[in-house]
């Protein structure tokens, strides 16, 4: 045991939680969740991640780190016209699909065959709205927002992983000291609230399917790639199946989907954690411990976010997704032969198009695949 093991795990947990909690709250707000339901969702998803990391790291003796699906939650946050019950129904369907993927290897291979350019175009179309809204927050409170944007781009030169967290903490302190926050809420322990699911065709097609595809294409496959790059060779099925199972179990409490982490995993799998790869799995239990703490105090954390200026929350969410946007655009436009299909996917997804009650992410994916198919016919 080295001190670097718990330190790496706690840094990964704090960065992953603090840097993207604003997106979790934005997703809950988009589907009309109350503050109690939002806190329940945060608590449940943290408990799911605690159980996943403990079991998978111990069982595989690999540093298997999980996270909530940030792009998936961004998809929910960018949607409109769905109720909390429909969102819970979509989370349940997504969990079932992930379990099925874990049990049947051909599903994993099928998802991996979706062109990276089209999948990335869809992801870019989902998150670009948040980046744009972050810039639109400037006129609302320029004296608060502009210095935070400058701080973000300066800090990321030295430590990209902590840059968003620094903006959140620094912005929160600045808002409190300048009187933008009336007062901090009283501490309270978290509770779980059961939310009745509502299964509708538009939610399954417009939320569940795009959420599943985004989670698989941009999260689980990336998470597996991080593990392989670190010298590990996990069997994909059990890892995806376990995260799907806990997503399914936590969904009735308002929790979004969980999956294999990429950025957080990169912090926990490198040689800086421990020179012996066989010892790095111990980051998993410490990471799980951190999320257990977050679960216990999830209600207080959600309450704190509720009193912060809305412009600050919008800014943090946009900055948190800036890296994902840059990476997605780079992959989407990399292959010249697939560039038009990726661009169409991006444009349709970013447009917010809703047709027959189905959201833009689904139509963006369909449009991109159709254009790609037509381009392939032309080449023949």
Buried (B, 14 or more C-beta within 10 A) or exposed (E): EEEBBBBBBBBBBBBBBBBBBBBBBBBBBBBEBBBEBBBBBBBBBBBBBBBBBBBBBBBBBBBBBBBBBBBBBBBBBBBEEBBBBBBBBBBBBBBBBBBBBBEEEEBBEEBBEBBBBBBBBBBBBBBBBBBEBBEBBBEBBEEBBEBBBEBBEEBBEEEEBBBBBBBBEBBBEBBBEEEBBEEEBEEEEBEBBEBEBBBBEBBBBBBBBBBBBBBBBBBBBBBBEBBEEBEBEBEBBBBBBBBBBBBBBBBBBBBBBBBBBBBBBBBBBBEEBBEEBEBBBBBBBBBBBBBBBBBBBBBBBBBBBBBBBEBBBBBBBBBBBBBBBEBBBEBBBEEEEBBBBBBBBBBBBBEBBBEEEBBBBBBBBBBBBEBBEEBEEEEE
